[in-house]
């Protein structure tokens, strides 16, 4: 099953509760929350108070993507706030194993994130210990960017790595995904799709979630034939 994770970075924060409710009712599977510190990436976004305010108001698991320096310092606070899944950038810490262990010790699922040009070799000693790998298809920091096509090959190679190792690791992709390219991303091997501006900048976010799920499932079924 392909899962759709709307990214609230692109939501209308004046109507955030309403918009979360609509995408949940439309069949979204996760809620993607981008946390930016203005240091690791050149932008500042939401943090712990927003996560706390969302937790308990939706049944969707909170998929918290930390785009911050020194993630090991803040993992306990984000887990306490309500994160169900915490992903962090391998580029942001010299001790990724320590961060993974910290996330799991807090009772959350742990994942690592790779920027578009970060090689998959960074995962060599990490893949067996994570629940998820998130591949960025844009350079992180801002919503609304265009999908980088070379990431499709990277998705396919990572899917092959996961399957050849016999692991149950989710492969999530984030950045520039919408109706025109979601099938390509699914065919390459992703099973969780993050979509922000594609969903929340549309006239009807709920219908856009339904459309993305439909297109993703079509791609998956076509691949089975």
Residue, then its C-alpha position, 0 to 999 in steps of 0.5 A: x500500500x502506498x501512503x500519502x503524507x501531506x506536509x503542513x509546511x504548505x498549509x494555511x496556518x490560519x485554518x490548520x485544524x480544518x485543513x488537517x481534518x479534511x486531508x485526514x477524512x480524505x484518506x491521508x496516512x501520515x501528517x508530515x511536519x517539517x522542522x527548520x532551524x534557520x541554520x541547517x537550512x536557510x529557513x525557520x518553520x514550526x517547532x515543538x508548540x505546534x506539534x503539541x497542539x496537533x497531537x491528540x487532535x488527529x488520528x494520523x501519525x505525526x511524521x516529524x522531519x528534523x532539518x536542524x543541526x545537532x538533532x541529538x540535542x532535541x530528539x527527546x523534546x520532539x518525542x515528548x511533544x508527540x512525534x510518532x516518527x522522527x527523521x533527521x539528516x545524516x548530514x547534520x550529525x557526526x553520530x547518526x547511530x546515537x540519534x537513532x538509538x535516542x529516538x527509539x529509546x523515546x518510543x518513536x520510530x526512527x528514520x534518516x534523511x538524505x539530501x538529493x546529492x548525498x550518496x546512498x553509501x551513507x546508509x551502509x551501516x545504518x539501514x538495518x537499524x532504521x524504520x524509514x529512509x527519507x530521500x529528498x527530491x529537492x534541496x531542503x528548506x523551502x516548499x514549492x520546489x521542482x522535483x529533481x529527476x535524477x532522484x528517481x534512479x536513487x530511489x530505485x537503487x535504495x529500493x534494491x538495497x532494502x529488498x536485497x537485505x531483506x529489510x522492512x524499511x519504509x522508503x519515503x520521498x519528499x519534494x516536488x511530487x504531484x499528479x504529474x510525477x507521482x507514478x514515476x516516484x512509486x514505480x521507482x520504489x517509494x512507498x510513502x509520498x510527501x506532498x505539500x504545495x501539491x495538496x494545500x495549494x490546490x483548490x480542494x486539498x481533500x480531493x487532491x489527496x484522493x487523486x494522489x492516492x488513486x494515481x499511486x495505487x494505479x502505478x503500484x498495480x501496473x507494476x504487479x502485472 
